[in-house]
Amino acid sequence: MTFLGLIFHNVAARRLRAVLTGLAVAIGVMAVVALGTLTLSLKESATGILKVGNADFTVAQKHTDSLLNSLISTDDMAKVGKVEGVGRSIGALIELDTYDAGHPGVIQVGLDPDAQDPFGVVILQGRSYTAKSDDEVMLGYVLAQSIHKGVGDRLTIDGHTYRVTGTYRTNISFGNSTMMFPLPVLQGRYQAAGQVSLGFVKVAPGANKKAVAKAIDRAFPQLATVASESDYGRVDNTLVLISAANTGGGILAAVIAISGVLNTSLLSFFERVREFGVLRSIGWSRRRIIALVLGEAVVVSLAGAFVGLFLGWGAINLLQHQAQLRGVFHPVYDAGIFGRSLYFAFGVAFVGALYPAVRAAFLSPLEAMRRE
């Protein structure tokens, strides 16, 4: 029998223990995949707004608990537009509300009609709403399909009824699941007269983006410019908390998985003391003994990892259909997350089985043979 064959034989001979160990690893991998995908997806949704209309950077209120709670006066946005180097600035009010049970978190955007083109809005059907109309709405084409509404149909949200004048797409995917109103209409509904949530700034040709952003930061200390994900924490603590939860969950998953492998490997060591003694007495080196124990742990952990990948995919799909996340959580599957889960399985196998493997390698053959 080959060395690799012996590893598989030993795993198969202790099937129940291998299954329980693999299950511990599978749960850990499932947590890594599910939490990693959830974190990445929410980050993509949150930071996707930075790319609206191909803006060079976004302007928001400093240190809010959520970007949606940012409030900027329209007067300040007008002043931002006059900062040297600014080519164009657009203010948009963004609110989250329930449309129906199947769409509990629909993003509503308040935007002037003449700002739609710079905002990245492309009308697909119908027309835009008029600036002074209080009963017109436009729908992102994905949302329109989901709620089965088209041009000319009527819909009711927050107790108000509107007629759909057109459908649109934007340059960011989540924007296709939004609905859009004239800015004054949304300001009136949410008692936010003279205020917007975010500003989107495009610098003038030839202007230095970083210099313009710093000029705005200096002129408006209550505001912050956000040009990348690394800047996002200046205006929204959500991503920091999400990342911390992901890290904490990953550590907890690793502890659970390592404990499972360690426990199984130690029990296996005590059961196989005589076997290790025989192997040492017939000339097996300590390195070969360590390789045998670690190899068995790796085989079981990899099997558990593949099961965990499937469980993680299932968990992501369940999360996607939870009412609290519907419309907000759009899964983004990244190969890096699945790759990390396999590294996780290798790491768990190595750390969990290393101590039992070393004990087996340095076991005295005579002492081992005397044990029952």
C-alpha positions in Angstrom: 0.0 0.0 0.0 1.3 3.4 -0.9 1.7 6.2 1.8 -1.2 8.1 0.3 -3.3 5.0 0.2 -2.5 4.4 3.9 -3.8 7.9 4.7 -7.1 7.3 3.0 -7.3 3.8 4.5 -6.9 5.2 8.0 -9.5 7.9 7.4 -12.0 5.4 6.1 -11.4 3.0 9.0 -12.6 5.7 11.4 -15.6 7.0 9.4 -17.7 8.4 12.3 -14.9 10.3 13.7 -13.9 11.6 10.3 -17.4 12.7 9.6 -17.7 14.6 12.9 -14.3 16.3 12.3 -15.2 17.2 8.8 -18.5 18.6 10.0 -16.6 20.9 12.4 -14.5 22.1 9.5 -17.5 22.5 7.2 -19.3 24.7 9.8 -16.1 26.9 10.0 -15.8 27.1 6.2 -19.5 27.9 5.9 -19.1 30.8 8.3 -16.1 32.1 6.4 -17.9 31.9 3.0 -21.2 33.3 4.2 -19.7 36.1 6.4 -17.1 37.0 3.7 -19.7 37.2 0.9 -22.1 39.1 3.1 -19.4 41.6 4.1 -18.2 42.0 0.5 -21.7 42.4 -0.9 -22.7 45.0 1.6 -19.5 46.9 1.0 -20.1 46.8 -2.7 -23.6 48.1 -2.2 -22.5 50.8 0.2 -19.5 52.0 -1.8 -21.2 51.6 -5.1 -22.9 55.0 -4.6 -19.4 56.5 -4.8 -19.4 55.6 -8.5 -22.8 57.3 -9.4 -22.6 59.3 -12.5 -18.8 58.6 -12.7 -18.4 61.3 -10.1 -14.8 62.0 -9.0 -15.9 61.9 -5.4 -18.9 62.1 -3.1 -19.6 64.7 -0.4 -21.5 63.7 2.7 -22.0 64.7 6.3 -19.2 63.7 8.6 -19.4 60.8 11.0 -22.9 59.6 10.6 -24.0 56.1 11.7 -25.3 55.5 8.2 -24.7 57.2 4.9 -28.5 57.4 4.4 -28.6 59.6 7.5 -26.3 62.2 6.0 -27.9 65.6 5.5 -26.4 68.5 3.6 -28.1 71.9 3.0 -28.7 72.7 -0.7 -27.1 76.1 0.0 -23.9 74.3 1.0 -24.1 72.2 -2.2 -24.4 75.4 -4.2 -21.3 76.7 -2.5 -19.5 73.5 -3.2 -20.2 74.0 -6.9 -18.3 77.3 -6.7 -15.1 75.9 -5.2 -12.2 76.4 -7.6 -11.7 73.3 -9.7 -15.2 72.0 -9.3 -16.8 71.4 -12.7 -20.2 70.3 -11.5 -21.9 69.3 -8.3 -25.2 67.5 -7.9 -27.2 67.0 -4.7 -29.5 64.0 -4.2 -31.8 63.0 -1.4 -31.8 59.3 -0.7 -34.4 57.6 1.5 -35.2 54.0 2.3 -38.8 52.9 2.6 -41.1 49.8 2.3 -43.0 49.3 -0.9 -44.6 46.0 0.0 -43.9 42.8 1.9 -41.7 41.5 -0.9 -39.8 44.8 -1.2 -39.2 46.1 2.4 -36.2 48.2 1.6 -36.6 50.2 -1.6 -34.2 53.1 -2.1 -35.9 56.3 -3.2 -33.9 59.0 -4.9 -34.9 62.7 -5.1 -33.2 64.3 -8.0 -33.8 67.3 -10.3 -34.6 66.3 -13.9 -31.7 68.3 -15.3 -29.3 66.4 -13.0 -30.3 63.0 -14.3 -27.8 62.8 -17.1 -24.8 63.8 -15.0 -26.1 61.4 -12.3 -25.7 58.5 -14.8 -29.4 58.0 -15.5 -30.3 56.7 -18.9 -34.1 56.6 -19.7 -35.1 53.3 -21.3 -38.8 53.8 -21.7 -41.2 56.7 -21.4 -39.9 60.1 -20.2 -38.6 61.8 -17.1 -40.9 63.3 -14.6 -41.4 67.1 -14.6 -39.7 69.1 -11.9 -42.9 70.5 -10.3 -45.0 67.3 -10.6 -46.0 65.8 -7.2 -47.5 62.6 -8.6 -44.9 61.3 -11.0 -42.2 58.7 -10.4 -39.5 56.9 -12.5 -38.5 53.3 -11.8 -35.2 51.5 -12.3 -35.8 48.7 -14.8 -34.9 45.9 -12.4 -37.4 47.2 -9.8 -40.0 47.8 -12.5 -39.8 44.1 -13.5 -39.9 43.0 -9.9 -43.0 44.9 -8.9 -44.6 44.4 -12.4 -45.1 48.1 -13.1 -44.5 49.9 -16.4 -45.0 53.3 -18.0 -48.5 54.6 -17.3 -49.1 52.4 -14.3 -49.7 53.7 -10.8 -48.1 52.7 -7.6 -48.5 53.6 -3.9 -45.7 54.1 -1.4 -45.8 55.7 2.0 -49.5 56.4 1.5 -48.9 58.4 -1.7 -49.9 57.4 -5.2 -47.7 58.1 -8.2 -47.9 57.5 -12.0 -44.9 55.8 -13.6 -43.5 58.1 -16.4 -40.5 56.1 -17.4 -38.0 53.4 -16.6 -34.2 53.8 -16.4 -30.9 52.3 -15.8 -27.8 53.7 -14.1 -24.1 53.1 -14.3 -24.2 51.1 -11.0 -26.2 47.9 -10.6 -28.0 48.7 -7.4 -29.3 51.9 -9.0 -31.4 49.8 -11.3 -33.5 48.7 -8.3 -34.4 52.3 -7.1 -37.3 54.6 -7.7 -36.7 58.3 -8.5 -38.8 61.4 -7.7 -38.5 65.1 -8.3 -36.3 66.4 -5.5 -38.9 68.8 -3.9 -41.4 65.9 -3.7 -39.2 63.6 -1.7 -38.0 66.5 0.5 -41.6 67.3 1.3 -42.5 63.7 2.2 -39.6 63.3 4.6 -39.6 66.9 6.0 -36.2 67.6 4.5 -36.9 70.9 2.8 -33.7 72.5 1.6 -31.6 69.4 2.3 -30.0 66.5 0.3 -28.3 63.4 1.5 -25.2 63.3 -0.7 -23.4 65.5 -3.2 -21.6 64.2 -6.3 -18.7 66.2 -7.6 -17.0 66.2 -11.0 -13.9 68.3 -11.2 -13.2 70.6 -14.0 -10.9 69.4 -16.9 -7.3 69.7 -15.9 -8.0 70.2 -12.2 -6.3 68.1 -9.5 -8.9 65.8 -7.9 -7.0 65.5 -4.5 -6.5 69.3 -4.4 -10.1 70.0 -5.0 -11.2 67.5 -2.4 -8.9 69.0 0.2 -10.2 72.5 -0.7 -13.8 71.3 0.0 -12.8 69.6 3.2 -11.2 72.9 4.4 -14.1 75.1 3.4 -16.8 72.8 4.8 -15.6 71.2 8.1 -19.0 69.6 8.7 -18.6 67.7 5.4 -16.2 65.1 4.1 -15.2 64.0 0.6 -15.2 60.3 -0.2 -13.2 59.1 -3.2 -12.6 55.5 -2.3 -13.6 52.7 0.1 -10.7 53.7 2.4 -12.4 57.1 2.9 -15.8 55.6 3.6 -15.3 55.4 7.4 -15.1 59.3 7.5 -18.9 59.5 6.8 -20.3 56.1 7.7 -19.3 53.7 10.5 -21.3 50.8 9.0 -18.5 49.3 7.0 -16.1 49.4 10.0 -18.7 47.5 12.1 -19.4 45.0 9.3 -15.6 44.3 8.8 -15.2 43.9 12.5 -18.1 41.4 12.7 -16.6 39.5 9.8 -13.2 39.3 11.5 -14.7 38.2 14.8 -16.9 35.6 13.1 -13.9 34.2 11.2 -11.9 33.9 14.4 -14.7 32.1 16.2 -15.2 29.8 13.2 -11.4 29.0 13.3 -11.5 28.2 17.0 -14.5 25.9 16.6 -12.9 24.1 13.6 -9.4 23.8 15.2 -10.9 22.5 18.4 -12.8 19.8 16.5 -9.6 18.7 14.6 -7.5 18.8 17.8 -10.0 16.8 19.8 -10.3 14.1 17.1 -6.5 13.9 16.5 -5.8 13.6 20.2 -8.4 10.8 20.6 -7.0 9.1 17.6 -3.5 9.4 19.1 -4.4 7.7 22.3 -6.3 4.9 20.5 -3.3 4.3 18.1 -0.4 4.5 20.5 0.6 0.9 19.8 0.2 1.4 16.1 2.6 4.4 16.2 5.0 2.3 18.3 5.0 -0.5 15.7 5.7 2.0 12.9 8.6 3.5 14.8 10.0 0.1 15.6 10.0 -0.9 11.9 12.0 2.1 11.0 9.5 4.9 10.3 11.1 8.3 10.8 9.5 10.9 13.0 9.0 13.1 9.9 7.0 10.3 8.3 4.8 9.8 11.4 4.1 13.6 11.4 3.3 13.5 7.7 0.9 10.6 8.3 -1.1 12.3 11.1 -1.2 15.7 9.3 -2.1 14.0 6.0 -5.1 12.4 7.6 -6.2 15.7 9.1 -5.8 17.5 5.7 -7.9 14.9 3.9 -10.7 15.1 6.4 -10.5 19.0 6.5 -10.6 19.3 2.7 -13.6 17.0 2.5 -15.2 19.2 5.2 -14.2 22.3 3.3 -16.0 21.3 0.1 -19.1 20.5 2.1 -18.7 23.9 3.8 -18.6 25.6 0.5 -21.9 24.2 -0.5 -23.4 25.0 3.0 -22.0 28.6 2.6 -23.7 29.0 -0.8 -26.9 27.8 0.8 -26.6 30.2 3.7 -26.0 33.1 1.3 -29.2 32.2 -0.6 -31.2 32.1 2.6 -29.8 35.4 3.7 -30.7 36.9 0.3 -34.4 36.1 0.9 -34.6 37.4 4.4 -37.0 40.4 4.6 -34.4 42.6 6.4 -31.9 42.2 3.6 -34.1 41.9 0.6 -33.3 44.7 -1.8 -30.2 45.7 0.1 -28.1 42.5 -0.1 -27.1 41.5 -3.6 -24.6 38.6 -3.4 -21.2 39.3 -4.9 -19.3 36.0 -5.3 -15.6 36.5 -5.2 -13.1 33.8 -6.0 -10.8 35.1 -3.3 -13.4 34.2 -0.6 -13.6 30.6 -1.8 -9.8 30.5 -2.0 -9.5 31.8 1.5 -11.9 29.1 2.7 -9.5 26.4 1.3 -6.5 28.0 3.0 -8.7 28.1 6.1 -9.2 24.3 5.9 -5.5 23.7 5.4 -4.6 26.0 8.4 -7.2 24.3 10.6 -5.9 20.9 9.7 -2.2 21.9 10.4 -2.8 23.7 13.7 -5.3 21.2 15.0 -3.3 18.1 14.2 0.3 19.4 14.8 0.4 18.7 18.6 -0.9 15.1 18.3 1.4 14.5 15.3 4.5 15.6 17.2 3.5 13.5 20.2 3.1 10.5 18.0 6.5 11.1 16.3 8.4 11.4 19.6 6.7 8.4 21.2 9.1 5.8 22.5 8.5 2.5 20.7 9.1 0.5 23.8 6.7 2.6 25.9 4.1 2.4 23.2 4.3 -1.4 22.9 3.7 -1.7 26.7 0.4 0.2 26.5 -2.9 -1.5 26.2 
